[in-house]
Amino acid sequence: MKYKAYLIEQIDDQFIGSVKELDAPSVDDNHLLIRVNYSSLNYKDALASTGVKGVAKSYPFVPGIDVCGTVIESKDDRFAVGDNVVATGYKIGMAVHGGFGEVVHLPADWVLHLPSNLEMVDAMSIGTAGITAAACVKKIIDSGISDNLPVLVSGATGGVGSVAVHILSKIGYEVHAITGKLDEEATLIKMGASKVIQRSDYIKEPAKALDKGLYGGAVDTVGGDILAKMISMIANEGAISCCGNVGGMKFTSSVFPFILRGVSLIGVDSAESPLEFKKQLWDLLSSTWQLDLKSQTKEINLESVGQEVTKILQGKQVGRIVIKHGA
Ligand SMILES: NC(=O)c1ccc[n+]([C@@H]2O[C@H](COP(=O)([O-])OP(=O)(O)OC[C@H]3O[C@@H](n4cnc5c(N)ncnc54)[C@H](OP(=O)(O)O)[C@@H]3O)[C@@H](O)[C@H]2O)c1
């Protein structure tokens, strides 16, 4: 069986993406062949599409860490032909061809049934960015952050940040959003932020060893100086989820927030989270945390992936990009 995919090929030291026709593999034991209806674009996909080391295992390669579609062949008792399924992370789009192809061949252990009240397009508006945002929010809430203080979100217009703003405001937190995009204040307010802070203003002064504890918690998607400043501004027993590094992979902090305020810094790695934790997140996102992300989601076809990859790498993406196959 032939299928279409956005294939990245290495030609000398250049990585070039184009839509190609590939042959579907035969199905291994405990694996599924899935007809992909929708995928989504994440920062990691942009890295895999441009040959950044440490993301895709080898080339030629089909990126796409998110998959939503229908089982067309099953060699696992838990899934039958026709089941609607969702899969994010693990080695999808890194060592195994991903959702930028119309067909994927995945171990059944990486796959979940799609919650019945979630449309495929909505599941991919959520995608890895949304699952990561949900993991970040769940971890700080489970650690017992205050309901009475605002929660900070960095990289707020990005994929992870924008969904974190939505979830936190939906479940009743006052959200303060840090952004580098001067012109997106109204968008962030619409997403549920009650205050928008310009990134340059936020880091104008370097982080103090201990600053005013203004925030109950934070979701940090950027790292670097912003994370350092956040740590100094979290109130007693507050917590920060740390999941990204677009603003830098190193930061400097004093120990005071940790030893004088009991602040927790919680790491989030959604890709390798146990499947059971991912199921809990999908269950939340299809019930009490259900979001309407339509206004912040752009739907594209395979031919437009390249230009959106460029935008995400330049930090210019707002919200989520969903890829519709067969469009
Ligand atoms: N740990 C995990 O499990 C996991 C899962 C998914 C993603 N991630 C990571 O999380 C991060 C965000 O991913 P994403 O998909 O949301 O990416 P994205 O859509 O590109 O969003 C990143 C946002 O960060 C802000 N930003 C860009 N450049 C910046 C800079 N130099 N300094 C500070 N902020 C900057 C921008 O938002 P504003 O203009 O609004 O500030 C941008 O929209 C990435 O590092 C990604 O690898 C981690």
Ligand as a Chemical Component Dictionary entry (heavy atoms), coordinates in Angstrom:
data_LIG
# 
_chem_comp.id                   LIG 
_chem_comp.type                 NON-POLYMER 
_chem_comp.pdbx_formal_charge   0 
_chem_comp.three_letter_code    LIG 
# 
loop_
_chem_comp_atom.comp_id 
_chem_comp_atom.atom_id 
_chem_comp_atom.alt_atom_id 
_chem_comp_atom.type_symbol 
_chem_comp_atom.charge 
_chem_comp_atom.model_Cartn_x 
_chem_comp_atom.model_Cartn_y 
_chem_comp_atom.model_Cartn_z 
_chem_comp_atom.pdbx_ordinal 
LIG N1  N1  N 0  9.380  18.517 28.204 1  
LIG C1  C1  C 0  8.448  18.149 27.372 2  
LIG O1  O1  O 0  7.814  17.116 27.532 3  
LIG C2  C2  C 0  8.126  19.037 26.210 4  
LIG C3  C3  C 0  7.023  18.768 25.387 5  
LIG C4  C4  C 0  6.704  19.698 24.374 6  
LIG C5  C5  C 0  7.518  20.817 24.187 7  
LIG N2  N2  N 1  8.595  20.995 24.972 8  
LIG C6  C6  C 0  9.464  22.147 24.843 9  
LIG O2  O2  O 0  8.719  23.285 25.270 10 
LIG C7  C7  C 0  9.162  24.424 24.555 11 
LIG C8  C8  C 0  7.969  25.090 23.902 12 
LIG O3  O3  O 0  7.428  24.224 22.922 13 
LIG P1  P1  P 0  6.230  24.755 22.001 14 
LIG O4  O4  O 0  5.809  23.584 21.179 15 
LIG O5  O5  O -1 5.241  25.491 22.824 16 
LIG O6  O6  O 0  7.024  25.794 21.074 17 
LIG P2  P2  P 0  6.473  27.119 20.369 18 
LIG O7  O7  O 0  5.077  26.913 19.911 19 
LIG O8  O8  O 0  7.501  27.548 19.395 20 
LIG O9  O9  O 0  6.423  28.159 21.564 21 
LIG C9  C9  C 0  7.548  28.665 22.197 22 
LIG C10 C10 C 0  7.269  30.090 22.632 23 
LIG O10 O10 O 0  8.366  30.516 23.451 24 
LIG C11 C11 C 0  8.548  31.920 23.297 25 
LIG N3  N3  N 0  9.930  32.161 22.876 26 
LIG C12 C12 C 0  10.470 31.977 21.652 27 
LIG N4  N4  N 0  11.784 32.311 21.649 28 
LIG C13 C13 C 0  12.072 32.711 22.900 29 
LIG C14 C14 C 0  13.261 33.188 23.538 30 
LIG N5  N5  N 0  14.399 33.322 22.874 31 
LIG N6  N6  N 0  13.198 33.506 24.849 32 
LIG C15 C15 C 0  12.047 33.359 25.550 33 
LIG N7  N7  N 0  10.881 32.933 24.992 34 
LIG C16 C16 C 0  10.906 32.607 23.690 35 
LIG C17 C17 C 0  7.540  32.369 22.233 36 
LIG O11 O11 O 0  6.357  32.767 22.927 37 
LIG P3  P3  P 0  6.104  34.287 23.376 38 
LIG O12 O12 O 0  6.447  35.109 22.169 39 
LIG O13 O13 O 0  4.676  34.316 23.749 40 
LIG O14 O14 O 0  7.033  34.554 24.513 41 
LIG C18 C18 C 0  7.234  31.084 21.489 42 
LIG O15 O15 O 0  5.980  31.151 20.844 43 
LIG C19 C19 C 0  10.236 23.923 23.582 44 
LIG O16 O16 O 0  11.504 24.091 24.170 45 
LIG C20 C20 C 0  9.910  22.452 23.429 46 
LIG O17 O17 O 0  11.023 21.693 23.053 47 
LIG C21 C21 C 0  8.904  20.125 25.977 48 
# 
loop_
_chem_comp_bond.comp_id 
_chem_comp_bond.atom_id_1 
_chem_comp_bond.atom_id_2 
_chem_comp_bond.value_order 
_chem_comp_bond.pdbx_ordinal 
LIG N1  C1  SING 1  
LIG C1  O1  DOUB 2  
LIG C1  C2  SING 3  
LIG C2  C3  SING 4  
LIG C2  C21 DOUB 5  
LIG C3  C4  DOUB 6  
LIG C4  C5  SING 7  
LIG C5  N2  DOUB 8  
LIG N2  C6  SING 9  
LIG N2  C21 SING 10 
LIG C6  O2  SING 11 
LIG C6  C20 SING 12 
LIG O2  C7  SING 13 
LIG C7  C8  SING 14 
LIG C7  C19 SING 15 
LIG C8  O3  SING 16 
LIG O3  P1  SING 17 
LIG P1  O4  DOUB 18 
LIG P1  O5  SING 19 
LIG P1  O6  SING 20 
LIG O6  P2  SING 21 
LIG P2  O7  DOUB 22 
LIG P2  O8  SING 23 
LIG P2  O9  SING 24 
LIG O9  C9  SING 25 
LIG C9  C10 SING 26 
LIG C10 O10 SING 27 
LIG C10 C18 SING 28 
LIG O10 C11 SING 29 
LIG C11 N3  SING 30 
LIG C11 C17 SING 31 
LIG N3  C12 SING 32 
LIG N3  C16 SING 33 
LIG C12 N4  DOUB 34 
LIG N4  C13 SING 35 
LIG C13 C14 SING 36 
LIG C13 C16 DOUB 37 
LIG C14 N5  SING 38 
LIG C14 N6  DOUB 39 
LIG N6  C15 SING 40 
LIG C15 N7  DOUB 41 
LIG N7  C16 SING 42 
LIG C17 O11 SING 43 
LIG C17 C18 SING 44 
LIG O11 P3  SING 45 
LIG P3  O12 DOUB 46 
LIG P3  O13 SING 47 
LIG P3  O14 SING 48 
LIG C18 O15 SING 49 
LIG C19 O16 SING 50 
LIG C19 C20 SING 51 
LIG C20 O17 SING 52 
# 
